Amino acid sequence: MGRQLSLTASDGHSLGAYRTDPAGAPKGAVVVAQEIFGVNTHIRNVCERLAAQGYVAVAPALFDRFVRDFESGYSPDDVANARKHLAHLNWDAMMRDVAAAQDAVKESGPVGVIGFCMGGTVAFLSATRLSGVSAAVAFYGGQIIRFAEEKSKCPVQMHFGEKDDHIPMRDVDAIRRKQPQAQVHTYPAGHGFYCDERASFHAPSANEAWNRTLAFLSANLKA
């Protein structure tokens, strides 16, 4: 089971986070960047899965800057409510929050960042803007295309659904061209295909993407 903790970003902002630890000595650590639905059951479960694989995992509450302890499900009303917070997003502030999470777990070894939806873009930006990130994995990051000219400082892996209504394949193709060093994988699935709480969950794609993620982390999170 995980535990709640408090982090402090470089600008003094205090935010919550959820942390899980492996049973034995850690292989490294992973910062888990949330969707727009907060550090909810899905994100906590990702942390638990990473801990089961030997990693310390920490999910910072990236919405704490404007709404504390936000957590949501995936019903149509939940989606509409979560989207109201998009106007408050500040990528630079989120980088400070990810860096705070990174600092909290760096004693466990090399640190990677994995993110989903909004968090997928956060994971990519962590690779281009933060120091000390050893690997980044981005699941269906819808805003990555906006920043695709930025140069990554570490290995990057991305996962997209070919049936994603939010991310056209032309954007994925453009990302491939602009990020030739990145691993970019696509799947016969829609947006949010890894989340087993969404109607768009696609188990074969989720399993394949997770296996690729674990292999990527194992290859890159080495002391």
Secondary structure, DSSP 8 states (H G I E B T S, - for coil): --EEEEEE-TTS-EEEEEEE--SSS-SEEEEEE-BTTBS-HHHHHHHHHHHHTTEEEEEE-TTTTTSTT-B---SHHHHHHHHGGGGG--HHHHHHHHHHHHHHHGGGSSEEEEEETHHHHHHHHHHHH-SSEEEEEEES-TTGGGGTTS--SS-EEEEEETT-SSS-HHHHHHHHHH-TTSEEEEES--TTTT-TTSTT--HHHHHHHHHHHHHHHHHH---
